[in-house]
Amino acid sequence: MFLPTKSGGTQVRLVHRGFVALRPDHPVRHGQPVVMFIRTIGEWWGSLLSSLRERAAERG
């Protein structure tokens, strides 16, 4: 979801859901328990969004 900001930029809101519903033996979990899996996904998205922010700053 993209939302305009008061400063004229764009705010990106990312909602990632449904991972808790994945069965424990689903391959995407790589054998991790729910809490660790959710943490790993959060760190992955944090890294991606940091890269996006850095790239946008270079172009800005």
HUKA-V140331 format. One record per residue. N is the residue number from 1. RES is the residue in one small letter. OMEGA is omega in whole degrees, -180 to 180 (none if undefined). D_LAST is the distance of its C-alpha to the last C-alpha in Angstrom with 1 decimal. Layout:
BEGIN
n->N res->RES omega->OMEGA d_last->D_LAST
n->N res->RES omega->OMEGA d_last->D_LAST
END
This chain:
BEGIN
n->1 res->m omega->178 d_last->21.0
n->2 res->f omega->-178 d_last->17.9
n->3 res->l omega->176 d_last->18.3
n->4 res->p omega->177 d_last->16.6
n->5 res->t omega->179 d_last->16.0
n->6 res->k omega->-179 d_last->17.2
n->7 res->s omega->179 d_last->13.8
n->8 res->g omega->178 d_last->12.8
n->9 res->g omega->179 d_last->10.8
n->10 res->t omega->175 d_last->12.6
n->11 res->q omega->178 d_last->14.9
n->12 res->v omega->177 d_last->16.4
n->13 res->r omega->-178 d_last->20.0
n->14 res->l omega->177 d_last->21.8
n->15 res->v omega->-179 d_last->25.6
n->16 res->h omega->-177 d_last->27.5
n->17 res->r omega->177 d_last->31.2
n->18 res->g omega->-177 d_last->34.5
n->19 res->f omega->179 d_last->34.5
n->20 res->v omega->-178 d_last->37.4
n->21 res->a omega->179 d_last->39.4
n->22 res->l omega->-180 d_last->39.3
n->23 res->r omega->-176 d_last->42.7
n->24 res->p omega->-178 d_last->43.1
n->25 res->d omega->180 d_last->43.8
n->26 res->h omega->-177 d_last->40.9
n->27 res->p omega->-178 d_last->39.4
n->28 res->v omega->180 d_last->35.8
n->29 res->r omega->-179 d_last->36.9
n->30 res->h omega->177 d_last->37.9
n->31 res->g omega->-178 d_last->40.9
n->32 res->q omega->172 d_last->39.0
n->33 res->p omega->-174 d_last->40.4
n->34 res->v omega->-175 d_last->38.5
n->35 res->v omega->-180 d_last->37.0
n->36 res->m omega->179 d_last->35.8
n->37 res->f omega->180 d_last->34.4
n->38 res->i omega->177 d_last->32.4
n->39 res->r omega->180 d_last->31.0
n->40 res->t omega->178 d_last->30.1
n->41 res->i omega->178 d_last->28.2
n->42 res->g omega->178 d_last->26.4
n->43 res->e omega->179 d_last->25.4
n->44 res->w omega->178 d_last->24.3
n->45 res->w omega->177 d_last->22.0
n->46 res->g omega->179 d_last->20.7
n->47 res->s omega->179 d_last->19.8
n->48 res->l omega->-178 d_last->18.2
n->49 res->l omega->175 d_last->16.0
n->50 res->s omega->177 d_last->15.1
n->51 res->s omega->178 d_last->14.1
n->52 res->l omega->180 d_last->12.0
n->53 res->r omega->179 d_last->10.2
n->54 res->e omega->180 d_last->9.8
n->55 res->r omega->179 d_last->8.6
n->56 res->a omega->180 d_last->5.9
n->57 res->a omega->178 d_last->5.0
n->58 res->e omega->-178 d_last->5.6
n->59 res->r omega->-173 d_last->3.8
n->60 res->g omega->none d_last->0.0
END
